[in-house]
Amino acid sequence: MARHHRRGVTVPPVNLAAPVSAIAGGKTAKALKDGLGVVTVHDLLRHYPRRYIDPGELTDLDSLEVGEHVTVLAEVVSATTRRMQQRKGTVTEVVVSDGVGRISLVFFNQPWRADREFRVGRRGLFAGTVSAYGGTRQLAHPRHVMIPDRDPAEAGNASSPEDDRDREAEAAFGDLLIPIYPATAGLPSWKIQQTVRLALDAVADIDDPLPASVRADRGLLNLGDSLRGIHRPADRGDIEAATRRLRFEEAFDLQVVLAQRRHEREGQAATPRPLSNDGLLRAFDALLPYGMTGAQRRVGEEISADLAGTHPMQRLLQGDVGSGKTLVALRAMLQVVDAGGQAALLAPTEVLAQQHLRTLRALMGPLAESGLLGTEALGTRIAYLSGSQSARQRREELAAVASGEAGIVVGTHALLEETVEFHELGLVVVDEQHRFGVEQRAALTSRGGDTKPHVLVMTATPIPRTVAMTVFGDLDVSVIDEYPPGRGRIATHVVAPREQPAHLARAWERVREEVGSGRRVFVVCPRIGDDEGASSSDEVDGISSGEDTSPLSSVLDVARALADRWLTGLRIGVLHGRMSAEDKDEAMRRFTLPPGHADALDVLVATTVIEVGVDVPEASMMVILDAERFGISQLHQLRGRIARGGGDGLCLLVTAAEPGSPSRERLGAVAATTDGFELARVDLDARREGDVLGTAQSGRRSSLRLLEVIRDESIVDDARHAAQDVVAADPALSTHPALLERVRMLADDDRADFLEKS
């Protein structure tokens, strides 16, 4: 049976899966899809208001910033029309006010608006992008809707444009609180509000995915009341109650998916790899020239116990830059080799894979020379696979892997190819796991035959506890929270040449001083250069400040300038993503040669290919150009490449960002602390979960609309326990069909790809 909306508009009943076009016009439906990614009625009702306006309270106009897209409630102060002097036509300027501040609305060649719409004293909603002209802030041709002059109940069935606007006004001002939605230039907030009202009136009964017992235990609203409360609240209490339920639901949905994964893993079998008392691991520990930290020992024991179990380990190993994660991972690999298995270390780039190869061989010494004449009998070969190897090299390495001669295999995406056959894969170590897709990781973890290999996921980016619970809730988490002895301290300073031109010259002098003392220096740039577009970058995961349109510093241009002017006489090399694997490896080899060697490089100008895994003990200084273009965590990872040999380090963040700007504040936060976990929290506050959880990589929105995992830690924790109880009682969710459907939507939707971090 059709439901009737006011003003004679008939809307048939719909369900949440129906397209928006079932309740809105084709033009509106297209604008919702193209501008906001809203396709279904469910998407629309999950598009929540960002704030609310009390019709009796005008917007603070003085708070508006140039370039900001805004929706404001204001009162008309004046409306005038004049002919333009430089060209034909008229300009109508409407001044609106909040009682204190003012802003101009500008309309070209529409003189009728002054008398028909903008009578002095009328109030309305105005939407547009704030600009400035002649020192005055203005909105040019803003979308707008005015508070109706007439009683909407007196209007009949209307179809004229004027009556359509009356219907928009009725929707906008018909509630006690006006919801303001994230909108686009072609789709103002009140049009979204009108469409949402149609959906709420038309939607059929809503099955609630949140189990009744979970709601009752926490005093949460059902879904239907929550959606009505957040979209059409009678008061602030309605908003608070609706938001409380919807925040919990977002956390609960994710935790159910993760709890199901953990339950599934507990049903899988793995070959136990117990600790040996007289194998490679014991021999390796005896060779170590230094002792492990307490944190390394504790985490090592956690991993060792997992490896000895009959279910596949799924553990996240995290720690700050330089905390010694590689040593812990190597000891786990050696335990597996001792127990007759193989270990594969998967890295996202050739630079990082090559660095891992060098590091493992250096740490193991003679234990990594199995099969060579005159070497220790106890040992294992470390094989290496990459896409740039010659056919002969690849055949030799593949044979060593297939025969089991190579107990440890290091490689890039080449490890994932079907031609790679393992003798007995027992452990997969994934470094920088967020750079690999779900299918890629599955391709490697499925190589264990009848049993699943153990999996150790490493990340060089510290993750706050709540993020770990939200993204890695199906993994056990180990944290290395102390540094090995001998790590130098790193002093970080912001250098602003526009304010202090002499400081940049002094920076290059300091580079020369470091090199003169036998140390090495990195110079990092956001792009490569030459034929590359000004806005392109090389593996940069940073943030564009939008505050400066000057060309970005490039590796090739900077290297030439340093050689010709600032650092003449020094040996300067380059490293970037367009170089061949051989050239990259040669650059790193020369940069790690002893000081005074004829082929040694003093300064390496690079892109962010050196962000993780690069270990040059002599590197003591880093200069990061256009530092505002990088994110907080990326800056922290970059500076972690220096002061690794015992001495202190210096990191200079060179920027054109204005004092007080968000970019400058971000750099100040990096300069203020070397605590990666503290910076991760600052980063999350600044960038929100969409980027931090990885959804930006898919080009879609995060499923988290209201939940902020740092602020809502208690909600995440509560939802985690609730989800575990529900899944423990009913792993298949057979008694919770609405929840099962919600979980399927979340798991199947590529917007939820960030969940696949296992």
NUKE-382518 format. One record per residue (C-alpha): x, y, z. Coordinates in steps of 0.5 Angstrom, whole numbers, padded with zeros to 4 digits, always signed. Each point is the difference from the previous one (the first is absolute). Layout:
BEGIN
XYZ ...
# end
This chain:
BEGIN
+0000+0000+0000 +0003+0007-0002 +0002+0005+0006 -0002+0007-0001 +0005+0006+0001 -0003+0007+0001 -0001+0004-0006 -0003-0005-0004 +0006-0004-0001 -0001-0007+0000 +0006-0005+0002 -0001-0007-0001 +0003-0005+0006 +0007-0002-0001 +0005-0004+0003 +0007+0002+0002 +0003-0003-0006 -0004+0004-0005 +0004+0005-0004 -0001+0007+0002 -0004+0001-0007 -0006-0003+0003 -0001+0005+0005 +0004+0006-0004 +0000+0003-0007 +0005-0002-0005 +0004+0006+0001 +0000+0000+0007 +0002-0007+0000 +0006+0001-0005 +0003+0006+0004 -0001-0005+0007 +0004-0005-0004 +0005+0004-0004 +0002+0005+0006 -0001-0004+0006 +0000-0008-0002 -0007-0001+0003 -0004-0005-0004 -0005-0003+0004 -0005+0002+0005 +0005-0003+0005 +0006+0004-0002 -0005+0006+0000 -0002-0001+0008 +0007-0002+0002 +0002+0007-0003 +0000+0004+0007 -0001+0007+0001 +0007+0003+0002 -0003+0005+0004 -0007+0004+0002 -0003+0007+0000 -0005+0003+0005 -0004+0004-0005 +0000+0005+0006 +0008+0001+0000 +0003+0003-0006 +0007-0003-0003 +0006+0003+0003 +0002+0003-0007 +0007+0003+0003 +0002-0007+0001 +0000-0002-0008 +0006-0001-0004 +0002+0002-0007 +0000-0007-0004 -0005-0003+0005 -0007-0003-0003 -0005+0002+0005 -0007+0000+0001 -0002+0006+0005 -0007+0003+0003 +0000+0007-0001 -0005+0006+0000 +0000+0005-0006 +0003+0007+0002 -0001+0003-0007 -0001-0002-0008 +0003+0005-0005 +0000-0001-0008 +0005+0004-0004 +0003+0000-0007 +0007-0002-0001 +0005+0005-0003 +0005-0005-0003 -0006-0004-0004 -0007-0001-0002 -0005-0002+0005 -0001+0001+0008 +0002-0002+0006 -0004-0001+0006 +0003+0000+0007 -0004-0003+0006 +0003+0001+0007 -0001-0005+0005 +0001+0001+0008 +0000-0004+0006 -0001+0006+0004 +0008+0001+0001 +0004-0002-0007 -0002+0001-0007 +0001-0004-0006 -0002+0002-0008 -0004-0004-0004 +0001+0002-0008 -0005-0002-0005 +0002+0002-0008 -0006+0002-0004 -0005-0002+0004 -0003+0007+0003 -0007-0003+0001 +0003-0004+0006 +0001+0007+0004 -0008+0001+0001 -0003-0007-0001 +0005-0004+0005 +0004+0005+0004 -0004+0004+0004 +0003+0003+0006 -0001-0004+0006 -0001-0006-0003 +0004-0006+0002 +0003-0006-0004 +0005-0005-0001 +0005+0001-0005 +0005-0005-0003 +0007+0002-0004 +0007+0000+0000 +0003+0006+0004 +0004+0005-0004 +0003+0007+0001 -0001+0006-0005 +0003+0007+0002 +0001-0002+0007 -0007-0003+0001 -0002-0007+0001 -0005-0002-0005 -0004-0006-0002 -0001+0000-0008 -0007-0002-0003 -0001-0004+0007 -0006-0006+0000 -0005+0003+0005 -0007-0001+0003 -0003+0005+0004 -0005-0001+0006 -0007+0000-0003 -0004+0006+0000 -0007-0004+0000 -0003-0006+0004 +0002-0006-0004 -0006-0003+0002 -0004+0005-0004 +0004-0003-0007 -0003-0005-0004 +0003-0005-0005 +0005+0004-0003 +0005-0001-0006 +0003+0007-0002 +0007+0001+0002 -0002+0005+0005 -0005-0005+0003 +0006-0005+0000 +0004+0005+0004 -0005+0001+0005 +0000-0008+0001 +0008+0001+0001 -0002+0005+0005 -0005-0004+0004 +0005-0005+0000 +0006+0004+0002 -0004+0004+0006 -0005-0005+0002 +0004-0003+0005 +0002+0003+0007 +0007-0001-0002 +0003+0000-0007 +0004-0005-0002 +0006+0002-0004 +0003-0006-0004 +0007-0001-0004 -0002+0003-0007 +0002+0002-0006 +0000+0006-0005 -0006-0003-0004 -0003-0003+0006 -0002+0005+0006 -0001-0003+0007 -0007+0002+0000 -0001-0004-0007 +0003-0006+0004 -0004+0001+0006 -0007+0000-0004 +0002-0007-0003 +0002-0003+0006 -0007+0002+0003 -0003-0003-0006 +0004-0006+0001 -0002+0000+0008 -0007+0000-0002 +0000-0005-0005 +0005-0005+0003 -0003-0007+0002 +0001-0003+0006 +0007+0000+0002 +0003-0007+0003 +0005+0002+0005 +0007-0003-0001 +0002+0001+0007 -0002-0006+0005 -0006+0002+0005 +0004-0002+0005 +0006+0004-0001 -0005+0006-0001 -0003-0001+0007 +0006-0001+0004 +0002+0007-0003 -0006+0003+0000 +0001+0002-0008 -0006+0002-0004 -0002-0005-0006 +0002+0002-0007 -0006+0003-0002 -0001+0005+0005 +0008+0001+0000 -0001+0002-0008 -0006+0005+0002 +0004+0003+0006 +0006+0002-0004 -0003+0002-0006 -0007+0004+0003 +0002+0001+0007 -0005+0004+0005 +0005+0002+0004 +0008-0001+0002 -0002-0006+0004 -0003-0004-0006 +0007+0001-0004 +0004-0002+0006 -0004-0007+0001 +0000-0001-0007 +0008+0001-0001 +0001-0004+0006 -0003-0006-0003 +0003+0001-0007 +0007+0001+0003 -0001-0006+0003 -0002-0004-0006 +0005+0002-0004 +0005-0003+0005 -0004-0006+0001 +0000-0001-0008 +0007+0000+0000 +0001-0004+0006 -0004-0006-0002 +0003-0001-0007 +0007+0000+0004 -0003-0005+0005 -0002-0004-0005 +0007-0001-0004 +0003-0001+0007 -0005-0006+0001 +0001-0003-0007 +0008+0001+0001 -0001-0004+0007 -0003-0006-0004 +0006+0000-0005 +0006-0005+0001 +0007+0002-0001 +0006-0004+0001 +0003+0001+0007 +0007+0003-0001 +0003+0000+0008 +0006+0003+0002 +0007-0005-0001 +0005+0000+0006 +0006-0001-0005 -0002+0003-0007 +0001+0006-0004 -0003+0005+0005 +0004-0002+0006 +0006+0001-0005 -0002+0007-0002 -0001+0002+0007 +0007-0002+0002 +0002+0004-0006 -0003+0007+0002 +0005+0005+0002 -0006+0003+0005 -0005-0002+0004 -0008+0001-0002 -0004+0005+0004 -0005-0002+0005 -0006+0001-0005 +0004-0004-0006 +0000-0006+0005 -0007+0001+0002 -0003+0000-0007 +0005-0005-0002 -0003-0005+0005 -0007+0002-0002 +0001-0002-0007 +0004-0006+0001 -0006-0003+0004 -0004+0002-0006 +0004-0004-0004 +0000-0006+0004 -0007+0000+0000 -0005-0005-0005 -0004+0006-0002 +0003+0006-0005 +0003+0006+0003 -0003+0006-0002 +0004+0005+0004 +0002+0008-0001 +0007+0002+0001 +0000+0008+0001 +0005+0004+0003 +0003+0007-0001 +0006+0002-0005 +0006-0004+0002 -0003-0004+0006 +0003-0007-0003 -0006-0003-0004 +0004-0003-0005 +0004-0004+0005 -0006-0003+0004 -0003-0002-0007 +0007-0003-0002 +0000-0004+0006 -0007-0003-0001 +0002-0002-0007 +0006-0004+0003 -0005-0003+0004 -0004-0003-0005 +0006-0002-0004 +0003-0004+0006 -0007-0003+0000 +0001-0002-0008 -0004+0005-0003 +0001+0006-0004 -0001+0008+0001 -0002+0005-0005 +0001+0007+0001 -0004+0004-0005 +0002+0008-0001 -0004+0005-0004 +0006+0003-0004 +0007-0002-0003 +0004+0005+0004 -0004-0003+0007 +0001-0007-0002 +0008+0001-0002 +0001+0003+0007 -0004-0006+0003 +0005-0005-0003 +0006+0004+0002 -0002+0001+0007 -0002-0007+0001 +0007-0003-0003 +0004+0005+0004 -0004-0002+0006 +0001-0007-0001 +0007+0000-0003 +0003-0007-0001 -0007-0003+0002 -0003+0003-0007 +0006-0004-0004 -0003-0007+0000 +0002-0004-0006 +0007+0004-0002 +0006-0003+0001 +0004+0001+0006 -0006+0003+0004 -0003-0003+0007 -0004-0006-0001 -0006+0003+0004 -0003+0005-0004 -0006+0002-0006 +0000+0003-0006 -0004+0007-0001 -0003+0000-0007 -0002+0007-0003 -0005+0001-0005 -0002+0006-0004 -0003+0002-0007 +0006+0003-0002 +0004-0006+0000 +0003-0004-0006 -0003-0006-0002 +0007-0004+0002 +0000+0003+0007 -0008-0001+0001 +0001-0007-0002 +0005-0001+0005 -0004+0003+0005 -0006-0004-0001 +0004-0006+0000 +0003+0001+0007 -0007+0002+0002 -0004-0006-0003 +0006-0005+0003 +0000+0003+0007 +0007+0002+0000 -0002+0007+0001 -0004+0000+0007 -0001+0008-0001 -0003+0003-0006 +0000+0008-0001 -0003+0003-0005 -0005+0005-0003 -0007-0002-0004 +0004-0005-0004 -0001-0004+0006 -0007-0001-0001 +0000-0002-0007 -0002-0007-0001 +0007-0003-0003 +0002+0001+0007 +0000-0007+0003 +0002-0001+0008 +0003-0006+0003 -0004+0001+0006 -0002+0007+0002 -0001+0001+0007 +0000+0007+0001 -0002+0006-0004 +0003+0007+0003 -0004+0006-0004 +0004+0007+0001 -0004+0006-0001 -0006-0004-0001 -0005+0006-0002 +0004+0000-0007 -0003-0007-0002 -0007-0002-0002 -0004-0005+0003 +0001-0005-0006 +0007+0001+0000 +0001-0002+0007 -0005-0006-0001 +0004-0002-0005 +0006-0001+0004 -0003-0003+0006 -0004-0005-0004 +0007-0003-0001 +0000-0004+0006 -0003-0007-0003 -0005-0003+0005 +0002+0005+0005 +0000+0007+0001 +0007+0004+0001 +0001+0004+0006 -0001+0007-0002 +0004+0006+0003 -0002+0007-0002 +0005+0006+0001 -0001+0007+0000 +0005+0006+0000 -0006+0005+0002 -0002+0000+0007 -0007-0001+0001 -0004+0002+0006 -0004-0005+0004 -0007+0001-0002 +0002+0000-0008 +0003-0007+0001 -0006-0002+0004 -0004+0003-0006 +0004-0002-0006 +0004-0006+0003 -0005-0003+0004 +0001-0007-0002 +0007+0000+0001 +0004-0001+0006 +0004+0007+0001 +0008+0000+0003 +0003+0007+0001 +0007+0001+0001 +0000+0006+0005 +0007+0002+0001 +0006+0001-0004 +0007-0004-0001 +0006+0003+0004 +0004+0004-0005 -0005+0004-0003 +0001+0007-0001 -0004+0006+0001 -0003+0004-0006 -0001+0007+0001 -0006+0003-0005 +0000+0007-0002 -0005+0004-0005 +0004+0004-0005 -0005+0006-0003 +0005+0003-0006 -0006+0005-0001 +0001+0003+0007 +0007-0001+0001 +0004-0001-0007 +0007-0001+0004 -0003-0006+0003 +0000-0004-0006 +0007+0002-0002 +0002-0002+0007 -0003-0007-0001 +0004-0002-0006 +0006+0003+0004 -0002-0005+0005 +0000-0006-0005 +0007+0002-0002 +0002-0001+0007 -0003-0006+0001 +0003-0003-0006 +0007+0003+0002 -0001-0004+0007 +0000-0007-0004 -0008+0000+0000 -0005-0001-0005 -0006+0005-0002 -0007-0002-0003 -0004+0006-0004 -0007-0002-0001 -0005+0003-0005 -0007-0001-0002 +0001-0001-0008 +0005-0003-0005 +0001+0006-0005 +0001+0001-0007 -0006-0003-0004 -0004-0001+0006 -0006+0004+0001 +0000+0006+0005 -0005-0004+0005 +0002-0007-0001 +0004-0003+0005 +0004-0007+0001 -0003-0004+0005 -0002+0006+0004 -0005-0002+0005 +0000+0007+0003 -0005+0006+0001 +0000+0006-0005 -0001+0006+0004 -0004+0004-0006 +0004+0006+0003 +0005+0001-0005 +0000-0001-0008 +0007+0001-0001 +0004-0006-0003 +0002-0006+0004 +0007-0001+0002 +0002-0006-0005 +0006-0005+0001 +0003+0001-0007 +0000+0008+0001 +0002+0000+0007 +0006-0005-0001 +0002+0005-0006 -0001+0006+0005 +0004-0003+0005 +0006-0002-0004 +0000+0006-0004 -0001+0005+0006 -0001-0002+0007 +0004-0006+0001 +0006+0000-0006 +0005-0005+0001 -0004-0005+0004 -0002-0007-0003 -0008+0001-0001 -0004-0006-0003 -0008-0001-0001 -0005-0005+0001 -0007+0000-0002 -0005-0005-0003 +0001+0001-0007 +0007-0003+0001 +0001-0007-0002 +0001-0005+0005 +0008-0001-0001 +0001+0008+0000 -0004+0000+0007 +0004-0005+0003 +0006+0003-0003 -0002+0007+0003 -0001-0003+0007 +0007-0004+0000 +0004+0006-0002 -0004+0004+0006 +0002-0006+0005 +0007+0000-0002 +0005+0002+0005 +0002+0007+0001 +0006+0002-0005 -0001-0006-0005 +0001+0002-0007 -0008-0002-0002 -0003+0003+0006 -0006+0005+0000 +0000+0005+0005 -0007+0003-0001 -0006-0004-0003 -0006+0004-0003 -0006-0005+0000 -0008+0000+0000 -0003-0004+0005 +0002-0007-0002 +0005+0001+0006 -0006+0000+0005 +0001-0007+0003 +0005-0005+0001 +0006+0004-0002 +0006-0001+0005 +0006+0004-0001 +0003+0001+0006 +0005+0006-0002 -0007+0004-0002 +0000+0006+0005 -0004+0005-0003 -0006+0001-0004 -0003+0006-0004 -0007-0001-0002 -0002+0005-0006 -0008+0003+0000 -0001-0004+0006 -0007+0002+0001 -0002-0004-0006 +0001-0006+0004 -0004-0003+0006 +0002-0001+0007 +0002-0007+0000 +0003+0000-0006 +0005+0006+0002 +0001-0005+0007 +0002-0006-0005 +0005+0004-0004 +0004+0003+0006 +0000-0007+0003 +0005-0001-0006 +0006+0004+0004 +0003-0001+0007 +0000-0007-0001 +0008-0001+0001 +0000+0002+0008 +0001+0008-0002 -0005+0005+0001 -0004+0003-0006 -0003+0006-0003 -0006+0001-0004 -0002+0006-0004 -0007+0001-0002 +0000+0006-0006 -0006+0003-0001 -0004+0006-0004 -0006-0001+0005 -0003+0006+0003 +0001+0000+0008 -0006-0002+0003 -0003-0004-0006 -0002-0007+0001 +0006-0002-0004 +0005+0004+0005 -0004-0003+0006 +0001-0007-0003 +0008+0001-0001 +0000+0003+0007 -0003-0006+0003 +0006-0005-0003 +0005+0005+0002 -0003+0000+0007 +0001-0008+0002 +0003-0006-0003 -0005-0004+0003 -0003-0004-0006 -0006-0002+0004 -0002+0007+0002 +0001+0002-0007 -0005-0005-0002 -0005+0003+0004 +0001+0007-0002 +0000-0003-0008 -0006-0003+0002 -0004+0006+0003 +0003+0004-0006 -0002-0005-0006 -0006-0004+0003 -0001-0007-0001 -0001+0000-0008 +0007+0001-0001 +0003-0004+0006 -0004-0006-0001 +0002-0001-0007 -0006+0002-0004 +0002+0006-0004 +0004-0005-0004 -0006-0003-0003 -0003+0007-0001 -0006-0001+0004 -0003+0002+0006 +0001-0003+0007 -0005-0004+0003 +0001+0004+0006 -0005+0006+0000 +0000+0002+0007 +0005-0004+0004 +0007+0003+0002 +0004-0006+0002 +0004+0004+0004 -0005+0004+0004 -0005-0006+0000 +0005-0005+0003 -0005-0002+0005 -0005-0001-0005 +0005-0004-0004 +0002-0005+0006 -0008-0001+0002 -0002-0002-0007 +0006-0004-0001 -0002-0004+0007 -0007+0000-0003 +0002-0003-0007 +0004-0005+0003 -0006-0003+0005 -0005+0000-0006 +0005-0003-0005 +0002-0005+0005 -0007-0002+0001 -0002+0000-0007 +0006+0000-0005 -0004-0001-0006 -0005+0006+0003 -0006-0005-0002 -0004+0003+0005 +0001+0007-0002 -0002+0001-0007 +0000+0007-0001 +0007+0001+0003 +0003-0006-0004 -0003+0004-0006 +0004+0007+0003 +0006-0004+0000 +0000-0003-0007 -0001+0007-0002 +0006+0003+0004 +0004-0006-0003 -0002+0000-0007 +0001+0007-0001 +0006+0003-0002 -0001+0006+0004 +0002-0005+0006 +0007-0002-0003 +0003+0003+0006 -0002-0006+0004 +0004-0005-0004 +0006+0002+0004 +0002-0008+0002 
# end
